[in-house]
Structure formats: structure tokens, C-alpha cells
Amino acid sequence: MADENKIDEEFESEIYTLTDENGEENQFELIGTTELDGSTYMAMTPVNEETDEYVILKLTKDENGEEILETIEDDDEFDRVADVFDDMFFSEEDYDN
């Protein structure tokens, strides 16, 4: 029975409540994490929407040392990270369809 609980814990979704620039809160499920060039990036999908799309946020620290998630402003940085996540989530078969 203890092994069953361990398996359940491994597959539990990580849900984050994020506040957008308008002060609205939305829930997102973490679907992937990667490190690139010394930074950590998180791919998330909205909890209440049926979509194949996901958002990518960068894990940084604010002036108080607290971890925060930020949008990626640099287009080149975003493209590099998006390529890594696309490789993680989609196989070559997906591109052929």
C-alpha cells in the first residue's frame, strides 16, 4: 500500500496560481521544466482550458531574493527555449501530420 501512495505522489500535478499584469489570478499546470544557459524555464498550460498550447516562463529572483516567474521578453531567448520544449513534447511523427 505504501508503494501505491508513492506512485500517486510521483504523478500528482503541480498547480500554480499566477497573477497577470491586470491582477487577475489564473491556475496553470506545470508540464515541463528545463535549464538553458544557466536559467530555469517552466512550461505551463492553463488548468481550465482544453488546449495544446502552453506558456513558457522564466524562473528568476526579485529584489528580495524571492523566486518569481516572468515572461521572456527577448525573442531569441524565447525561440531557443521554445525549441527545447517542442523537442520534449512533440516527436517527429507529430510534425508529419
N, C-alpha and C positions, 0 to 999 in steps of 0.2 A: 504494500500500500504506500509506503514512503517513496518508492520509485515512481509511482504514478503521480504523486504530488510534484516531484522533481521535474518530470516531463512537462506537466502543465505549466510550471513556472517558466520553463525554458521557452515556451511558445506564447506566453502572455504578451499582448500588445503593449507597447509603450505609447501612452496618450499624453500629448502636451496641449495645454491651453495657452494659445498665443494671442496677444493683443496687437491689432493692426494700428496703422497711423491714425485711424479715426477713433480709436479707443474701443473698438468692438472686439469681443473675445470669440475665438473660434477654436475648435478642437481638431488636432491633427494626430495621425498615427505615424510613428516612426517606421519607415520601411527599409532604411539603409543608412549606413554611416561609412565614410571613407576619410582617409587622411591624404593630403596632397600638398607638397611644398611646405610642410610644417604646420598646416592648418587643418582643422577638423570640419567636415561638412556633413550635413544631415539632410536626407531626402524624406519628405513627409507628404502624406496625402490627406485631404480633408476627411474627417470621420463621417460626416452627414451627407456626403455626396458620392454617387456612383460614378467614378471617373478613372481613366487610365493615366491621367496626368498627375504630376507631383511637383511639389515646390522644393527648391534647394536653398538651405540656409547655412550660413557660416557661423560656427561657434567662436565667439570672441569674449573678451572680458571688458566690463565697463570701468569707469574711473575708480570704483570701489573694489575692484577685483572680483566682482560677481560675474558668473558666466551668463552670457546673453546670446540670443540668436539674431542674426542680422541678414538682411537681403544682400546679395552680391551685386555691387554697383558696377564693377569692371566687367565689360563684355567678354574680354579674352579669358579672364579668370573663370567666369561663369561657363563659357563654352568648354574649357578644359575639364571642369568638374562634371558638367552635364555628360560629356563623353564617357567619363569613368562610370557614372551611374547607369547610363544607357547600356554599356557593356555588361554591367552587373545584372540588369533587369531583363534585357532582351537578347535573345540568341539570334544568330544569323538567319534562322528559319523565320523569325518574326519579321525581318526586313523584306523577305522574299514575297510575302503575301500582299 
